[in-house]
Structures are given as structure tokens and as C-alpha cells.
């Protein structure tokens, strides 16, 4: 972002505490610094102030999201000059879909005094229940907002900002009271720029809007090893209300890989942890979430395994990148895996699609996380989960034994016979029953050489 455009945003000075300056004109330091790495206190030249002006310091942080690079571009500005004492000791912010700014001011009232660089207030991204029309564009003409955004913290006003300085800028969004209070003073930053024309308006924010309200959350975005350092951000789509961190471990074909992913996500994904198990391999995962701009959710850990069979059985299949699951084997479920799952994951990148298909046992938390369709970078991640209640195991799991044989006579008797003749054979004697044998049975089959 160019310094000129940054300075357009400096208009946001407000009054919280009035610092009375001397009637005599002060001499104050005048300078400015702008840097993308952090604030730099500047040193300047002496300048004689007007009446009722004081030595004024502005510290501002502004950033814009460059979606083409999926990165967040910061600029920190420090400005020192003479200013009306009504602009001292205040702070505020504005937010639009692709730009955010936070500022704070301070003053001193003695000859060539220097105030310590004021510290920016902490970012407050808690939704305050208000909404505003939202837009960010560099078109030549005004762009009418097509949606509204949620305001946060002390943003109680809606603002519009229009500038004809190249590149032409139109922004709309949420603003704090202090930003709006001193909008008329913007021109004082540009006394030597007669060509600059800036139009700004502020109106009170409302709790409802005729426009659809969408989310404008910004989330870290990266994928790689456990120790990966994210360097890019993404503007989340309307349905993505959380910044998610997913750790996953995949075992397939004798290889195990572990990776971490940070991206925009759904609320249903949050705190989802569990394992999908097949006879051919498995996927373990855990997900944590946070809900504010570029927040960092706790790094999740992989769930522990419980290999004790639970008496349930599911179809089993695991395929990568091709084929379909036919002639599936069965697998005995273990631990808390009490659901059968049909899971499909696709990663679409341009014309290339990679996929995984799994049928097996799953923890209920995996099923409850729902289906996913999210964009991260130039890729699209799609996950489909269909879950069902498994059948009881048709074979005895390894830890279940046949009951011991009981040959104790229980006092009962039954007619007895075993023959392979072609006709019914009438028993000629009776036998003693044992254990829990309390009924007499007959079994007849017409198949040749079948027993009676």
C-alpha cells in the first residue's frame, strides 16, 4: 500500500481527552515514517505551530489483503506534527472486506517536546451485534455494496471512503466513533496536494441490513509439516466462521505421513477428533478452532488409539486416486469407533484431482464434523461423509471365547437318533440331556444322504 493512500486513512483522529495547549505558538517536530516491518519512531525538523495547536503524534497500523497473493500487507505509520489539541489521546479503527486500520494518538504541550510512541490498542474482533454495508474496490467509479459485514469491538458507525487519487479507491465498512468524529480534518494532511479529493461519510450502524450479512474473517492459510510457519492469509467465504487447524496422520501402503493444515473452516469441524480405520490403513485427525481475524488456534495433538475390539463390524476398503470400493472386506471395530463410515476426500487443483476413498470404522466425532467444501490457495478441498450404525460382529472377536462345555446331567431325557436312510427313522431309545438342554428336537432333510 502506498504511503499516500495510507495517509488518506490518517484522517481518523478523535478526541477522548482534551489536552489544553498554550495560547503561545509552540515549535514542534514534524516528520513521518512508514514501514512494513513495524513502527519506526521518526526524527524531523522544527515547525512553528498555530494557535491552540500542540505537538501531536499519530501511530497507525493498516493492512490490506492481496487475494492474488493470499497475503496480508502491513504498513505501520508514525506521523508527528502540529495539530489541534482536540485530536489528542484517542484511538479507533475501521474495517472493510480487504482493509483494516487501527490508530492511537498522543500529544505534549512544551517546546519541541517528544512523546513516547503510543502503543496501539489490542485488536478486538468480538462481534458487537451491528452490521454495515461493505465493499473494497479500485474501480474508477463508486461500487455499490452487495452485502453487509459484521462490526466488531467499538465499531458503531458505517463509513464510506472515496478517493480519486490513483489508484481510485472506494471502501465501505465499519468504523469506531473516534474515526468519524474528526473526518473534516482529513484535508489538513494534504495541504500541499490540491488535486486530492476525498469524500467520507459516517452513519450510525444498525443491527439489521437489507443486504445479506456475510462473514469477513481472515485466517492463516498453509499446509505442510507439523512445524510449518504460515505466511499467507485468506479472506474466508460467508459460510466459513472459524479459523481451523487440522492435524492428520495417514497410514497406507506401509507408509505413515503426518501434516498440519490451517485454513478457513466450518463450526461443525471444531473439536472434531477421531480415527477412521480400514483393513488397509487408517486416518487419525484432530481439529481446533478460533474465531477472530488471524487468530491462532491451539495446535492439536493426534488422538490416542484403543485397539480393543468392541464387537461391531463394518465394510472395509481404502483406495487412493482411482477405482471404486467393490468386494469389500469386513473389519472389526475397536475402541470408541462405533460408526461405519463411507468417506471420500477430493483435492482439486486446476484440472488435476486427487482423491481418497475409505470405508471402515469411525469415531462419532468424525461423522458429526459434516461435509466440507473449502477453498485454500488455488486448491479446493471436498470431504463427504456418510455414516451408519454398524452390525454386530458375525464372528467372535479375538477377545470373546466360546462358553465352557457343561456335560452334567440335568435330569431330562429326549428320544435320540442319527441316520442317513431315505426315510424317517423312528428312534428306538432316549438319551440324557445335560447343562441347559431343556428341549427335544427333530431335524429332517430330503436331500440325498441327509441325516435324520
N, C-alpha and C positions, 0 to 999 in steps of 0.2 A: 504494500500500500504506500503510495507516495506521501511525502511529508505534507504537501499542500492539502491533500484530501484528509489526512489525519487532522490537520489544523482546522479544517472545516468543522470537525467534530468537537473542537475545543470550546465551542460556544456554550458548553454545558456548565456554566458556573452558577452557583447558587449561594443563598445566604442562610446560614444556620446560626452563626454568632456574629454580631456586628462588632467590628474592630474599629474604633474611632481613631482616625488619623489626625495628625496635627494640621491646623489651618495653614501652617507654613508648608511650602512645597518641598518634598523630600527628594533626595537623589537616591536612585535605586539601581541595582544591577539589572541589565537586560541581556538575556541570552536564551538559547533554545538547544535542546539535544533530542535526537530521535535514534533509537537503536532497536534492533530486533532481538537482541540477546538479553536485555534488561535495562532498567533505568540508569542513566548516567547523569550525575549532577553536573551542571554546566557552570562556566565562569564567563562573564561578559564585560561589557563596558558600562560606564556610568551614564545614567539618563535622568534628566530633571522631570519629576512628575508634576501633574496638575493638582489643583486644589482638591482636597478630600480623596486623594489617591494615596495608596500605601504600597509598600514593596510586597509583591504578590508572587506566589509560587504555585504552579499547577503541576500535578503528577497524574498522568493518564496512561492506562493500558487499553489498547484496542487490538482487535484481531478480526480477520475475515477468513472464511473457509473457502479455499480454492478447490472446487469439486473436481476439476480436471486433474488435479494432483492429489486429491484426497488428503490435503494437508492444511494445517492451521497456521496462518501467517500472522505473527505478532508484530506489534510496534509499541514501544514504550516512549512516551514523550515527557520531557521536563521543560517547562516554559517559565521564565522569570521576567517580570516587567512591572511597570506601574499599572495599578488597577484600582477601580472604585472599591472602597473598603467594604461595600455591601456584598462583595463576592468572596469574602474570607471564610475559612473554616467550614467548608461544606463538602459533601460527597454525593455521588449519584451514579446512575448508569442508564444505558439504553440497550435494547436487544432487538435485532431483526433476524430473519432467517439465516443470513450469512455473515452478519456483523454484530459484534458486541463490544461495548466500551464501558469502562469503569474509571472514575476520576475522583480526585480529592484535592482540595486547595488549602493553602495556609498563607499567613501574612505576618509581617513585622512592621513596626512603625518608627524606626530610628534611621538615621542617615547611613546609607549603604549597608544596611543590615542584611544578614543572611539567615534564612530559616532552615532548619534541618529538613531534608527531603521528606515530606509527609508519606506515611505508609498507606498503600491502597487498602480499602476495607476488604474483608473476606467476601468471596463470591457467595451470594445467597440465591440458590436455584430452586427454592421451595415455591411451588405454585400458590399464588395468593387468591385464586378464585376469579381473577379478572382476565379478560381477553381483549385483543386488539387486532384490527386488520394488519396483515403482514405482507411485505414484498421487499425484494432487493434486486435491482436491475441496473444495467449500464446502457439502457436504450436511450435514443435521442428524445423520446417523448415520455410523458408520465405513464406509468404502468399501473393499471387498476388492480388492486389486490383481489385475488380469487379465493383466499382463505384467511382465517384468523389464527393467531398464535396465543399460547398461554403466557401470561405475565408472571413474573416471579419477584420475590423479595419486596422491595419498596416501589416497584413499578406500578404506579396507579394511574398513569396517563398514557394515551396513544399519541405517537408522534408521526409526522410526515416530514421528510427531508428531501429537498430537490436542489441540485446544483447544476449549473451549465458549464462548469469547468471540466475540460476533458480529463478523464472520460466522464461523460454525463452520468449523474448518479441520481437514482430515486430509491429511497428507502422508507419503509413504514414498519412500525412495530410498537414495542412497549418502552416507556420511559419513566424515570423517577420524577418526583415533584421538583427537585432541585435542578434537574436538567431543563425543565420547562420554564422555571422562574425567570431566568436571565437570557432567554432566547434573543431579545433585541440587541444584546451586546456582541453578537457574533461578528458584526462588521468591524468592530474595533481591532480584531486580529488581522484585518486585511485592509487597513487604511491606504496602503500603497498598491492595492490591486483593484483598480477601478472597473475591471472587466468582470470580476467575480459577482455573480448574482446567486444568492441563496434564499430559498423560501422555506420557512419552517412553521409548522403549526403544532399545537398540542391541544388535545381534548381529553376530557375525563374518560377513563376506561370503564367498560361495563362488564357485567357478569355473563352476559349472553351476546351472541352475534348472529346476524342473518347469514353470515358466511360459515362454511364448515370449519370447525376448530380442529387443527392438526397439531401434532407434536413436532417440535423443532429441536429435539435432543441431539447433542453432539457426543459421539462415542469414539474412544480409541478403536483402531482397526488394524489387526495384524494376525498372522498365523505362522507358527513355527515351533521351535524347541521350547522347553519349559522356561528358559532364561531369556526369551526373546524380548527386545525392547521396542515397544511400539513407537512409530514416528509419524503416523498419519491418523487423521480423524475422518469421520463420515457424518453427514447430515442424515439422521435416521428418517425413515418414512413414517407416515402417520400412525400405523399400527404398531410400530416398534416403540415401546415406552420404557425400555430398560437397556442399560449397557451390560452385556453379559460376558463373563469369562468362562470358557469351557475347557476343561482338561479331559483328554480322552486317551485311552490305551487300546490299541488294536492288536490282536494276536491272530495270525492267519498264515498258513503255509510254513509253519516253523519260524516265523519272524514276528517280533513284537516291536511296535513303534508307539511312541508317546509324543503328543503335541499339545500346544496351548493355542487357543483362539480367542481373540477379543473382537467384539462386533456389536452392532445393534441387535436387539432381540425382543422376544415376547415375554410378557409377565408369566405365562404358563411355564416357561423354561426355568424360572428361578428356583433354586434349591432342589433341582431335579438331580438325583444321584442314583446310580444303579448299574447293573450289568446285563447285557444281552449275551446269552450262552447258546452255542450250537455245538454239534458234534465235531465240526471242522475248525472252530475258532470262537472268539468272543470279542465284545467291545465293552470296555468299562468307561464310565464318564461321570463327571460331577460338574455342576454349574452354579456359579454365584452371580449376583446382580447388584447394581447400584442404579440410581435414578436421576442423576443430575449431570450437567454438561461436563465432559471429560473427567468424570469420576473414575475412581479405580476401585473395583470390587475386590474383595479378598481373594487371594489366589487359592483355588480349590485344590483338594487332595483327592486321590483316587479312592474309591470305596474299597473296603476290605472284603475278602471273599469268604464264603461259607460253603464248603464242598460237601456238606452232609445232605444226602438226598431227602426230599420232603414228600415222596410218594406220588408226585404229579409227573405227567409225561406230555411232551409236545413234539410236533413235527420238527425236523432239523434239516437246515440247508444253509450254505454260505457260498455265495458267488460274487466275484468281482468282475465288473466291466462287461460281462457277456452272459448269455444264456438265461434260462428260467429254471426255477426250482420244481423239478418233477421227480417222482420216485423218491420222496423224502424219507430219510431215516427218522427214527424216534430218539428222543433224548430224555433221560430222567432229570427233572429239575432239582435244583439244590437251594438250600438256604431260604431267603425271602423271595426267590423268583417264583411267584405264584400266578403269573400270566403267560399265556402263549402269545407271541408277537410275530407279525409279518412286517418287517422293517425294510424300507427302501430309501437309500440316500443317493442323490444325484448332485454333481457339481458341474455346472455348465459354464464354460469359458469360450465365448465366441461360438465356433462351430463344433468344438470338442466337448464331449460329455463323458465323465467318468461316473461309475455307479457301483453300489454295493447292495446286495440283496441278502437278507438274513431271515430265517425262520427258526425260532427257538424259544427258550425260556427268558422271561424278563421280569425285573422288579416293577411293581406297580407305578413307582415314581417316573420311570421311563415312559410308560404308557400315558400318564397324566400330563406329560410335558407337551402333548399335542403335536400337530403337524407344523412344519416350518417352511417358509419361503422368504428368504432374505438375500439382499444383495450386499456383497462386500468386495470393494475394489471393482475389478472387471469380471467378477465371478458371481454366479447365482447358486445358492445352496438351497436344495429342496429335500425335506425329510417327510416321509409318510409312515405312519404307524397305525396298524390295525391289531387290536388286542382282543383276546378272548380267554375264557376260563378254561384251563386245561382239564383233560380227563384224568381219572385216577390211573396210576401205572398198571398196565396189563401184565407186567412181570414183577416179581418180587425184587425190590431194590436190594443191593448188597447187604444192607444192614437189617433186613427183615428175614427171619428164619421160619421154616415150617414148624408147626407145633409138634411136640414130642408124641410118639405113638402111645396110646393107652390100651392095653390088652386085658384089663381087669374085667371079668365077667360082671355084667350089671343086673343079672337075674332074668333077662329077657331072652326069648328064642324066636327064630323065624324059619320057615321052610327053606331048603337050600338045594341048589342045583347049578351045574355049569355044563353045557353040551353044545355040540355043533351039528346036531341032527337037523334034517329038513323039516321036522315037525315039532310042535310044542312038546316038551318033555315034562312030565309030572314029577315033582320032587318026591323022593321016597324016604327022606329023613329031614330032621331040623338041626340047626346049628345055634350055639350060644352067642348072644350079642355082647359086645364089650364097650367100655367107655361111654360115649354119649349116643350110641346107636340105639334109637328108640322106635324105629320104624322098619317094616319089612318091605322089600322092593322086588319087582319083577321087570326084566328087560328082555324084549323080544325084537329080532330083526329078521326081515325076509330076504336079505342079501345072502347069496350062496355062501356057505361055510360061516355064517354069522352065528354067534353064540346065543344060547338061551340061558 
